[in-house]
Each structure stands twice: as structure tokens, then as C-alpha cells.
Amino acid sequence: MGRVGRIDEMQGTASVWHPVSELTPAGSQPLLPPMATLQILGGRKEKIRAGDVLGALTKDLGFPAQQIGKINVNEFSTYVAVERAIAKDALRKLNAGKVKGKTVKVRLL
């Protein structure tokens, strides 16, 4: 019994399997996730918090909060999920602007 079988047994349900031939191609382009990730070079060591990044994106740069996703602050860098449609604009504006009064370097992952 594989993992799916064990999950079915634990949940008391049966998984529905379909042949791969039922999948239809989405087009010639690869599938892209709806969000893109920006890496900000600055984290907890620079006293940056998630609220500081959200404030810079919404209040200072004017992006709606609905277009901002998860913000993960590490020791030396911060990762921000933004909608793919605004990713390049947010990258350009963050590189030109400031987060918590400090100039930061940002790159698109």
C-alpha cells in the first residue's frame, strides 16, 4: 500500500484516479503561478518587520493590500509574495524607495 492508500485508509475514503490522457494542455506557454516573490536584502538584523514591508508597499508605494501575499522575514533577507502583474513595478519602486527609512536592494526571484 502506497502513501495514497494509507491516506485513504486513515480518512475512510477512496481516491478517484483518472488517466493522464484526460489532461489538456494549457497552451504553448508553461503554467505560471499567480504570485511572484521579491527578495529584499534586509531582515531581522536590520530591524525590518513584516509590517514595515507591507507599509512600504501599500502606504508609500500605493499598491492595494489585496495584491500583497505572505511576507517572510529572515535574519538577513525578507521575501514578499506579490501578484505577478505588479511584480516588476513593485521591484522598480522598492529599489527606488525605502523600507523603514532605509534604502534596500530588491530582486525578483
C-alpha positions as CSV (number, residue, x, y, z in Angstrom):
1,M,0.0,0.0,0.0
2,G,1.4,3.4,-1.0
3,R,1.0,6.7,0.7
4,V,-2.2,7.4,-1.1
5,G,-3.6,4.1,0.1
6,R,-2.7,4.9,3.7
7,I,-4.3,8.3,3.5
8,D,-7.4,6.7,2.0
9,E,-7.4,4.2,4.9
10,M,-7.0,6.9,7.6
11,Q,-9.7,9.1,6.1
12,G,-12.1,6.3,5.3
13,T,-12.4,7.4,1.7
14,A,-11.3,6.3,-1.7
15,S,-9.3,8.4,-4.1
16,V,-10.6,8.9,-7.6
17,W,-8.0,8.2,-10.2
18,H,-8.1,9.4,-13.8
19,P,-5.9,8.6,-16.8
20,V,-3.2,11.1,-17.7
21,S,-4.7,11.3,-21.2
22,E,-7.6,13.3,-19.7
23,L,-5.3,16.3,-19.0
24,T,-5.4,19.0,-21.6
25,P,-2.5,21.3,-22.5
26,A,-2.9,24.9,-21.3
27,G,-1.2,26.3,-24.4
28,S,2.3,26.6,-25.6
29,Q,3.5,28.6,-22.6
30,P,4.3,27.0,-19.2
31,L,1.9,27.5,-16.4
32,L,2.9,30.4,-14.1
33,P,1.8,30.9,-10.5
34,P,-0.3,33.9,-9.8
35,M,2.2,35.4,-7.3
36,A,5.9,36.3,-7.8
37,T,8.5,36.5,-5.0
38,L,10.6,39.6,-4.3
39,Q,13.7,39.3,-2.1
40,I,14.6,42.3,0.0
41,L,18.2,42.4,1.2
42,G,17.5,43.2,4.8
43,G,15.9,41.3,7.6
44,R,15.7,41.0,11.4
45,K,19.3,42.1,11.8
46,E,18.3,45.4,10.2
47,K,15.2,45.6,12.4
48,I,12.8,45.1,9.4
49,R,9.4,43.6,10.3
50,A,6.6,42.4,8.0
51,G,4.5,45.4,8.9
52,D,7.3,47.7,7.7
53,V,7.4,46.0,4.3
54,L,3.6,46.0,4.0
55,G,3.5,49.7,4.9
56,A,6.2,50.5,2.3
57,L,4.2,48.6,-0.4
58,T,0.7,49.9,0.5
59,K,1.1,53.3,2.0
60,D,4.3,54.6,0.4
61,L,4.1,53.0,-3.0
62,G,0.3,52.8,-3.3
63,F,-0.3,49.1,-4.0
64,P,-3.6,47.6,-2.7
65,A,-3.1,45.2,0.3
66,Q,-5.0,42.5,-1.7
67,Q,-2.1,42.3,-4.2
68,I,0.4,41.5,-1.4
69,G,0.8,38.0,-0.1
70,K,2.9,36.3,2.5
71,I,5.9,38.2,3.9
72,N,8.7,36.1,5.4
73,V,11.4,38.0,7.4
74,N,14.6,36.0,7.9
75,E,17.8,37.1,9.6
76,F,19.4,38.9,6.6
77,S,16.7,38.9,3.9
78,T,12.9,39.3,3.5
79,Y,10.7,37.5,1.0
80,V,7.5,39.1,-0.2
81,A,4.8,37.5,-2.5
82,V,3.2,40.0,-4.8
83,E,0.8,39.5,-7.7
84,R,2.7,38.7,-10.9
85,A,1.0,41.7,-12.6
86,I,2.6,44.2,-10.3
87,A,5.9,42.4,-9.6
88,K,8.1,44.4,-11.9
89,D,6.5,47.7,-10.9
90,A,6.9,46.8,-7.2
91,L,10.5,45.8,-7.8
92,R,11.3,49.1,-9.5
93,K,9.6,51.3,-6.9
94,L,11.1,49.4,-3.9
95,N,14.6,49.8,-5.3
96,A,14.0,53.5,-5.7
97,G,12.2,53.9,-2.4
98,K,12.8,53.0,1.2
99,V,11.7,50.4,3.8
100,K,11.6,51.7,7.3
101,G,13.6,54.8,6.2
102,K,16.4,52.7,4.8
103,T,17.4,52.2,1.2
104,V,17.2,48.5,0.3
105,K,18.2,46.3,-2.6
106,V,15.4,44.2,-4.1
107,R,15.4,41.4,-6.7
108,L,12.8,39.3,-8.4
109,L,13.1,35.6,-7.8
